Each structure stands twice: as structure tokens, then as C-alpha cells.
Amino acid sequence: MRLGVSGMATFKYIAKNKDSHTVAGKITAETKTAVIEELRKRQLIIISIDEIKTVDSGSKGKPLHVKGVKAEEIVIFTRQLATIVEAGIPVMQGIDALQEQVTHRSFKKVLANIRDDIQQGASLYAAFAKHTGVFDTIFISMIKVGEAGGVLGKILDRVASYMEKALRLQRKVKSAMVYPIVVVSMAILITVFLLVKVVPMFVEIFASLGRELPAMTQLLINISDTLKNNFAWIVGILVLSIVGLKQLGKTSKGGLIIDRALLRLPIFGELLRKVAISRFSRTMATLIQSGVPIMESLDIVAKTIGNRVLVLVIEEVKTAVREGESLAGPLGKSKVFPPMVTRMIAIGEKSGKLDQMLLKIAEFYDEQVDAAVDGLTSIIEPLIIGFLGIVIGFIVIALFLPILSMTKAL
């Protein structure tokens, strides 16, 4: 941001008052943060703030194509950079020091590239914005806000806290999904092994008896023969189905169908809904607290929410906000967000404490996710044990029925 001779810049803003009426105007101030503070003093909810005739320093170097940088490494880097900036150490020196201790080679090159860009006169935001493959939209947007407002250390600390909580939530969801997938896979593999390897051994014994087999045993043999004779086809169809679903998920319509189906799944669907609400609330709260305007915050959330059904809802919210409506209205109509959530958001908008309400919603749903994960584990275990008991019991009974019948006849 370049200021005039007097050190002041002119900003145009769009906001909403307590009556949910849209107001617009211009404010002259030294920084964007000063504008945000002034609008908050007026008890206005900020929709957008733009500097008039703003020119930002660009980055001259080319972006590096980097893969494999883990989220944990980004979180540690962000927390350390926040500590360095808060201690009064210049950002370039801080990045230089952190670059030396990073073990990931590609990430080390990225940090060296960022340091060189800053040294050549690029803004911090422009230097980081080149590397969207490593730093996500939220991180880059917050860097922009922190740099413009002169509160980079505080913003970085907030970003680190947000990322830590988001990562913790992600781990919980992964643990909830991985456990049942592994157990179900093991159950399927055991069943397939019994049908393909064990059952055919008994078929030869049954053939030597020269007796008519019970219906249950004949059904088991038919299933075993079908699986054994068409094993390659069945595996091929399964692989093609998985690949097809992945390709379908990459399209806009297909992805929407899959995401909608996921939210409607029993047990898992409710867990995914709670995760989405928590992520939406925490991201919005963090961005609004940092002074990011509502419209820009909604754009960022739409890019990071990870569910196309929620993206459509957010697009409807953006349209409504542009027309002067509240956030709570279109969120309530979507039927994705429970009434409690929309009411809390409505109260937050009217009281001018939207960010605080969103944080409370996020904390509440974090606890709900914990409870859902524990409940999921307790439900899945007996179901899988029951499934295995029924399948293996059916196989054992079917295999021994002819032997029992022969023994009884003798």
C-alpha cells in the first residue's frame, strides 16, 4: 500500500448498520486497520473495504511448483514466525533463520524464494501469494491484512491458532473414517479368503460323498464358484468404479451429487455436517476478527470449505448480503445449518459481535465432533463383529451340514 505525502490513504467501504440496512462511504486513514476500528466504533458490520488507487509491490520471481509439504510443517513455521515478529525481529531475518532449520527441501526452497522476493522490494503478501501450492487462501489473505494494518505478529499468531485447531479437527475425522474402513476391509478379505480358498477344499469332499447337498451348502458353493471364476472381472469392476467416482467427483455436477450423497449418509453424514459447520464458523470468525470484510471472508470460506453443497449455500449468502440482507436468512433457508446456528448468527449480526458468536458455534461443534467420533467407534465395532459372526457362522454351518447329515444317516 502506498500512501500520499501526508501518510494518509482514502478507503471506500460498504457495511450494514444495526437495522441491517446497507450503508456506504469513504474514510481517510493511515491504514486499513484504522478504518476497521472506526467502523466498529460506529457499530457497523463490515461487508467490504477497498483502498482507492491502491498500488501494491509485486513479486518478480517465478512461483515454485512444490508438493508434499505437510500441514504440520506450515503450522510450526507460522507459529515460529509469529513469535519472531512479536519479538521485534525483522520479517526477512526471521524467514532466513527459519529457512535454515526447515528439513523439507522443497519448503526450504520456497522460503528462500520468499526471502529473495522481499529483499528485492516485494511486499510480504506478494511474496507469499506466489506459492498457493504451499500456503492456502486463508493464510495469504491474513498475511495481507496483517501487513496492511501493521499487526502482522498478532495476525500470524491468530492464523497459527486457527490452523492448529483445523488440523486437530481434520485428524479426528480421519481417525473416525480410517478405523471402520480398515476393519470392514479386513472383514471382506477374510470372507473372500474363505470363499475362494477354503470352500473349494470341501467341494471335493462333498463330491466323494455322492449325496444331494443341503440348499444352504449348495448356495455357498454357488457363491464360491461365481467369485472364484469371475474374480478378475469383479476386481476390475470395483477398480473402475472407484476411478469413475473419483473422476466424477472432479466435475462440478458430479462433485455436487457425491457431496450431497455424503451428507445424507447414516451416521457418517451427520458427522460430516458437523465438521463443515465447525470449519465454516471458525474460518469466518478468524477472518472477521482479523478485519477481513464479510464478502472477502465468504469468498475464502467457499474455497476452503471442502463440500460443494456448502459452496452453493455460501454463494446464495453472498448474493443476499450484496442485496442488503443478513447472513442468517439464507443460511436458515439452506436446511444445512440447524436453527440454533442461524439464530446465534442473527444475534451476532444485530449485536455487532458476529465473530464471537461464530467462535462459540465452532467450539460447540468441535465438542459435537468429538462426541460423534466416539459414538461412531462404539457403533461400528458391534456392527462389524455381528457382520463377521453372521458371515462366518453361515459358512461354517453350510460346510458342516452335509457331514452332520451323513453322520446322522450312519
MOCORPE-V726674 format. One record per residue. N is the residue number from 1. PHI is phi as a letter, one per 20 degrees, with the letter a starting at -180 (* if undefined). Layout:
# MOCORPE-V726674
N,PHI / N,PHI
This chain:
# MOCORPE-V726674
1,* / 2,d / 3,d / 4,f / 5,f / 6,f / 7,n / 8,d / 9,c / 10,d / 11,c / 12,d / 13,c / 14,c / 15,b / 16,c / 17,e / 18,f / 19,e / 20,m / 21,e / 22,e / 23,c / 24,c / 25,r / 26,c / 27,c / 28,d / 29,b / 30,f / 31,c / 32,f / 33,f / 34,f / 35,f / 36,f / 37,f / 38,f / 39,f / 40,f / 41,f / 42,e / 43,l / 44,d / 45,e / 46,f / 47,e / 48,b / 49,c / 50,c / 51,f / 52,f / 53,l / 54,e / 55,c / 56,d / 57,f / 58,e / 59,d / 60,e / 61,f / 62,e / 63,f / 64,e / 65,e / 66,c / 67,c / 68,n / 69,e / 70,f / 71,f / 72,g / 73,f / 74,f / 75,f / 76,f / 77,g / 78,f / 79,f / 80,f / 81,f / 82,f / 83,f / 84,f / 85,f / 86,f / 87,f / 88,n / 89,e / 90,g / 91,g / 92,f / 93,f / 94,f / 95,f / 96,f / 97,f / 98,f / 99,f / 100,f / 101,e / 102,f / 103,e / 104,f / 105,f / 106,f / 107,f / 108,f / 109,f / 110,f / 111,f / 112,f / 113,f / 114,f / 115,f / 116,f / 117,f / 118,f / 119,f / 120,e / 121,o / 122,f / 123,f / 124,f / 125,f / 126,f / 127,f / 128,f / 129,f / 130,f / 131,d / 132,f / 133,f / 134,d / 135,d / 136,f / 137,f / 138,f / 139,g / 140,f / 141,f / 142,f / 143,f / 144,f / 145,f / 146,f / 147,f / 148,f / 149,e / 150,m / 151,c / 152,f / 153,f / 154,f / 155,f / 156,f / 157,f / 158,f / 159,f / 160,f / 161,f / 162,f / 163,f / 164,f / 165,f / 166,f / 167,f / 168,f / 169,f / 170,f / 171,f / 172,f / 173,f / 174,f / 175,f / 176,f / 177,e / 178,f / 179,g / 180,f / 181,f / 182,f / 183,f / 184,f / 185,f / 186,f / 187,f / 188,f / 189,f / 190,f / 191,f / 192,f / 193,g / 194,f / 195,f / 196,e / 197,d / 198,e / 199,g / 200,g / 201,f / 202,f / 203,g / 204,f / 205,f / 206,f / 207,f / 208,f / 209,f / 210,m / 211,d / 212,f / 213,e / 214,f / 215,g / 216,f / 217,f / 218,f / 219,f / 220,f / 221,f / 222,f / 223,f / 224,f / 225,f / 226,f / 227,f / 228,f / 229,f / 230,d / 231,g / 232,f / 233,f / 234,f / 235,f / 236,f / 237,f / 238,f / 239,f / 240,f / 241,f / 242,f / 243,f / 244,f / 245,f / 246,f / 247,f / 248,f / 249,f / 250,f / 251,e / 252,f / 253,f / 254,f / 255,f / 256,f / 257,f / 258,f / 259,f / 260,f / 261,f / 262,f / 263,f / 264,e / 265,f / 266,f / 267,m / 268,f / 269,g / 270,f / 271,f / 272,f / 273,f / 274,f / 275,f / 276,f / 277,f / 278,f / 279,f / 280,g / 281,f / 282,f / 283,f / 284,f / 285,f / 286,f / 287,f / 288,f / 289,g / 290,e / 291,n / 292,f / 293,g / 294,g / 295,f / 296,f / 297,f / 298,f / 299,f / 300,f / 301,f / 302,f / 303,f / 304,d / 305,f / 306,n / 307,b / 308,f / 309,f / 310,f / 311,f / 312,f / 313,f / 314,f / 315,f / 316,f / 317,f / 318,f / 319,f / 320,f / 321,f / 322,g / 323,e / 324,n / 325,e / 326,e / 327,f / 328,f / 329,g / 330,f / 331,f / 332,f / 333,f / 334,f / 335,m / 336,e / 337,e / 338,f / 339,g / 340,g / 341,f / 342,f / 343,f / 344,f / 345,f / 346,f / 347,f / 348,f / 349,f / 350,f / 351,e / 352,m / 353,d / 354,f / 355,f / 356,f / 357,f / 358,f / 359,f / 360,f / 361,f / 362,f / 363,f / 364,f / 365,f / 366,f / 367,f / 368,f / 369,f / 370,g / 371,f / 372,f / 373,f / 374,f / 375,f / 376,f / 377,f / 378,f / 379,e / 380,f / 381,g / 382,f / 383,f / 384,f / 385,f / 386,f / 387,f / 388,f / 389,f / 390,f / 391,f / 392,f / 393,f / 394,f / 395,f / 396,f / 397,f / 398,f / 399,f / 400,e / 401,g / 402,f / 403,f / 404,f / 405,f / 406,f / 407,f / 408,f / 409,f / 410,f
